[in-house]
Amino acid sequence: MTRYDALTELLDERHSCRQFLPKQVSREVLEQLLSAARRTPSWSNTQSWQIIVTEGDATRKFSDALVEHVASGVPQPDFPFPANYNALHRARRRECGGALYESIGVVKSDTEATTRQFIRNYELFDAPHAAIITTDADLGVYGAVDCGLYLQTFLLAAQSLGLAAIAQAALAAYSPFLHEWFDIPDTRKVVAGISFGYPDETHPINGFRTSRAPLDETVRFVSD
């Protein structure tokens, strides 16, 4: 297998896991994962990311408290969510959401079931671990971009170690709660969360996959 083949295999296998097994990841494997992720490139090698990782009882305590907060809290992300989605982006979002709900037999009109699935985000899909990624506020958008690169490296490293993960903007939506719960200083901004662990391959929600646009929709070659 070539190195390119190995990379594309990881990319093809990786997916956003939405149901995990309760099995904890050992500290040794966690450190392997985080050691790989720290090799991410960054603006002037600033390495703007700092990572909080929960394990053991801390994960469930965090999740339980977050679910309770979300029930009455108001989203306040450190970075504003998109103000609008154009027709193409809306179509891609609907395709993804439709496939997700179809995989578990939920119809869009069933608001009780869709709300329940939404809350699963804050239950971390039963993952034994959560990671919160923050950036130095002074680095602005470039620090956030660097954290996005870190996130991708983390996801691929997890896949290489037999783990599964899901990147979650849903966690970052309640940034003030995260700042208080994890004692994150105001000099840092929450970029995203990740739930991760070992996947429950028997659950139907882990069976659906999203599509990718062909190159001619996303790439423009300039030759002259």
Secondary structure, DSSP 8 states (H G I E B T S, - for coil): --HHHHHHHHHHH--B---B-S----HHHHHHHHHHHTT---GGG----EEEE--THHHHHHHHHHHHHHHH-----SS---S---HHHHHHHHHHHHHHHHHTT--TT-HHHHHHHHHTTTTGGG-SEEEEEEEEGGGHHHHHHHHHHHHHHHHHHHHHTT-EEEEEHHHHTTHHHHHHHTT--TTEEEEEEEEEE-B-TTSGGGS-------HHHH------
